[in-house]
Amino acid sequence: MKADNFHLDTYLSRIDYEGETANDLATLTKLMQKQLRSIPFENTLVQAGRIPSMVPEDIVDKILYRRRGGYCYEVNGIFSMALTAIGFEWYFAGARPMTYPTRRPKTHMVLIVRVEGREYLSDTGFGGYALRAPMEIVEGEVVQEGDRFRLERVEGEYVLSALVQDVWQRLYGFASVPQEWIEFSLANYFNATHPDTIFTQKKLAIMQTPRGRKILVDNELKLIEEGVLEKSEVDYARALKEHFGLELLSV
């Protein structure tokens, strides 16, 4: 995916990336980790009653120039632009969130990147206890900076799970089937407007740190460092500014 106003140098500065880039796993890993620690997963636009734009130039303006975050289509969208600029081969795929009590449609969007003949799940847009680095799409478990993840085949698809407080939690299921950007337009509308989605129900802001993550859900802030959880009740607007650098949007 491309946008006329996307410039790789601006993106690299936005995520505090230093050094050379190349079409290899080391660069892909560094890019993903830097973005996860710089661009928050957040839904302030949805909470303000607006539908996030799927126009690539609007996403660039929002994330790079207005320095906000976004949810999966936006943050994975900007990530895909950087991958294209560097020369990676990648594609979008639809994923079925498994964090709801009932079966859901495939409204989540993931990125799959091909490096040296292998495919890696490289998702910067799930929030919560999400991947911290690219994960090769093969069955098995990996540990990423202390967090444990598992891929397994279930009914012809891959299912990604995370070990959270010693319990395996399924995050989402996906198939390695390329989808076009435009195919996620309805999913974007659904997530931004349907009363049963977490994005309309909860105020969210999530960002990873080198040793953990910060999770703000309404007035509850979770700070996780090396597996140690600190939970507190906070003023949402103040925590949003202090921990994520974001101002509330007016409704």
C-alpha positions in Angstrom: 0.0 0.0 0.0 1.2 3.5 -0.8 0.3 7.1 0.0 1.5 10.2 -1.7 2.4 11.9 1.6 4.3 8.9 3.0 8.0 9.4 3.4 10.2 6.7 4.9 12.5 9.1 6.7 9.5 10.7 8.4 8.2 7.3 9.5 11.6 6.2 10.8 11.9 9.4 12.8 8.3 8.8 14.2 9.3 5.4 15.6 12.8 6.5 16.7 14.5 4.0 14.3 18.2 4.5 13.8 20.5 2.7 11.5 20.3 1.1 8.1 17.3 -0.8 6.7 17.3 -3.9 4.5 15.0 -6.5 3.3 15.8 -9.0 6.1 14.4 -10.4 9.3 16.6 -8.2 11.5 15.2 -5.0 10.0 11.6 -6.4 10.1 12.0 -7.2 13.8 13.5 -3.9 14.6 10.8 -2.0 12.7 8.0 -3.9 14.3 9.3 -3.4 17.8 10.1 0.3 17.3 6.5 0.9 16.0 4.9 -1.0 18.8 6.8 1.1 21.3 6.1 4.5 19.6 2.7 4.4 18.0 -0.1 3.5 20.4 -3.0 1.2 19.6 -5.9 3.4 20.5 -9.5 4.2 19.6 -10.0 7.8 20.6 -11.5 8.6 17.2 -14.1 5.9 17.5 -14.9 7.1 21.1 -15.4 10.6 19.7 -18.1 9.1 17.4 -16.1 9.2 14.2 -15.3 6.4 11.7 -11.5 6.2 11.1 -10.6 6.9 7.4 -9.3 4.1 5.2 -7.8 6.6 2.8 -4.0 6.0 3.0 -3.1 9.7 2.9 -5.4 10.3 5.9 -3.7 7.5 7.9 -0.3 9.0 7.2 -1.5 12.4 8.3 -3.0 11.1 11.5 -0.1 8.9 12.6 3.0 10.6 11.2 2.1 14.3 11.2 -0.5 14.6 13.9 1.3 11.9 15.9 -1.7 9.9 17.0 -2.2 6.1 16.9 -5.0 4.0 15.7 -6.4 0.5 15.5 -5.5 -2.4 13.3 -6.2 -1.0 9.9 -4.4 2.3 10.6 -1.3 1.0 12.4 -0.9 -2.0 10.1 -1.6 0.2 7.2 1.2 2.6 8.0 3.5 -0.4 8.8 2.7 -1.8 5.3 3.8 1.5 3.7 7.1 1.3 5.4 7.6 -2.3 4.3 6.8 -1.4 0.7 9.3 1.5 0.8 12.0 -0.8 2.1 11.3 -3.5 -0.4 9.6 -6.2 1.6 7.1 -8.6 0.1 3.9 -8.8 2.2 0.1 -9.1 2.2 -2.9 -8.4 4.3 -5.0 -11.2 5.7 -8.3 -11.3 7.6 -8.4 -12.7 11.2 -11.2 -13.7 13.5 -10.9 -12.2 17.0 -11.3 -14.9 19.7 -11.4 -12.6 22.7 -15.2 -12.3 22.5 -17.6 -14.7 24.2 -19.2 -15.6 20.9 -17.9 -16.4 17.4 -17.0 -13.3 15.4 -16.5 -12.5 11.8 -13.0 -11.9 10.5 -12.8 -8.2 11.3 -9.2 -8.0 12.4 -6.5 -7.3 9.8 -3.0 -8.8 10.0 0.2 -8.4 8.0 2.1 -11.4 6.7 5.6 -10.7 5.5 7.8 -13.0 3.3 11.5 -13.1 4.2 14.0 -15.5 2.6 11.2 -17.9 1.6 9.4 -17.9 4.9 6.2 -16.2 6.0 6.1 -14.2 9.3 3.0 -13.0 11.1 3.9 -9.3 11.7 0.9 -7.7 13.4 1.3 -4.3 15.0 -2.4 -3.8 15.5 -4.0 -6.1 18.0 -3.3 -4.4 21.3 -3.5 -6.2 24.6 -1.2 -9.2 24.9 -0.1 -9.1 21.3 3.0 -10.2 19.5 6.2 -8.3 20.3 8.1 -9.4 17.1 7.5 -11.2 13.8 6.5 -14.9 14.3 7.2 -17.5 11.7 3.9 -19.1 10.6 4.6 -22.6 11.7 3.0 -24.6 14.5 4.8 -24.2 17.8 5.6 -21.9 20.7 8.0 -18.9 20.8 9.2 -16.6 23.6 9.5 -12.9 22.7 11.1 -10.7 25.3 9.6 -12.8 28.1 6.1 -13.2 26.6 5.1 -16.7 25.3 3.0 -17.2 22.1 1.7 -20.3 20.3 0.5 -21.0 16.8 -1.6 -24.1 16.2 -3.7 -25.4 13.3 -7.4 -25.6 14.1 -9.9 -26.5 11.4 -7.6 -25.5 8.5 -6.5 -22.1 10.0 -3.8 -20.9 12.3 -4.8 -19.8 15.8 -2.5 -17.4 17.7 -2.6 -17.7 21.5 -0.7 -15.9 24.3 0.2 -17.1 27.7 -1.4 -14.6 30.1 -0.9 -15.2 33.9 -0.1 -18.9 33.2 -3.3 -19.4 31.1 -3.3 -19.8 27.3 -5.7 -17.3 25.8 -6.7 -17.5 22.1 -6.2 -14.1 20.4 -7.4 -14.7 16.8 -7.5 -17.2 14.0 -6.4 -16.5 10.4 -5.6 -18.2 7.1 -2.6 -17.3 4.9 -4.9 -15.9 2.2 -4.1 -12.5 0.7 -6.8 -9.8 0.9 -7.0 -6.4 -0.7 -7.1 -3.2 1.4 -10.5 -2.3 0.2 -11.9 -5.6 1.6 -11.5 -4.3 5.1 -13.7 -1.2 4.6 -16.9 -3.0 6.0 -14.9 -4.4 8.9 -13.7 -0.9 9.7 -17.3 0.4 9.7 -18.5 -2.5 11.8 -15.8 -2.0 14.4 -16.3 1.7 14.6 -20.1 1.7 14.9 -21.5 -1.6 16.1 -22.5 -1.5 19.8 -21.1 -5.0 20.5 -17.5 -4.2 19.6 -14.9 -3.4 22.2 -14.0 -0.2 20.3 -17.4 1.3 20.9 -17.8 0.0 24.4 -14.4 0.8 25.9 -11.8 3.6 25.7 -8.5 1.9 24.8 -4.9 2.9 24.6 -2.1 0.3 24.6 1.6 0.5 23.9 4.5 -1.8 24.4 7.7 -1.0 26.3 11.1 -2.7 26.1 10.2 -4.8 29.1 6.4 -4.9 29.1 3.4 -2.9 28.1 1.0 -0.1 29.1 -2.7 -0.8 28.9 -5.4 1.8 29.6 -9.0 0.7 29.5 -11.4 3.4 30.6 -10.1 4.5 34.0 -8.0 1.4 34.7 -4.3 1.6 33.9 -2.1 -1.6 33.8 1.7 -1.2 33.8 3.4 -4.5 33.2 7.2 -4.7 33.5 9.0 -8.1 33.3 5.8 -9.9 34.1 5.0 -7.8 37.2 1.6 -6.2 37.0 0.8 -2.8 38.6 -2.9 -1.9 38.4 -4.4 1.5 39.4 -7.5 3.6 38.9 -6.7 6.8 37.0 -8.2 9.8 35.3 -8.5 8.6 31.7 -7.7 11.9 30.0 -4.7 12.5 32.3 -3.3 9.0 31.8 -3.9 9.2 28.1 -1.7 12.3 27.9 1.0 11.1 30.4 1.5 7.6 29.2 0.6 7.8 25.5 1.1 11.4 24.6 -2.5 11.8 23.3 -5.1 14.5 23.9 -8.8 13.6 24.1 -10.8 14.3 20.9 -14.0 16.2 21.2 -17.2 14.4 20.3 
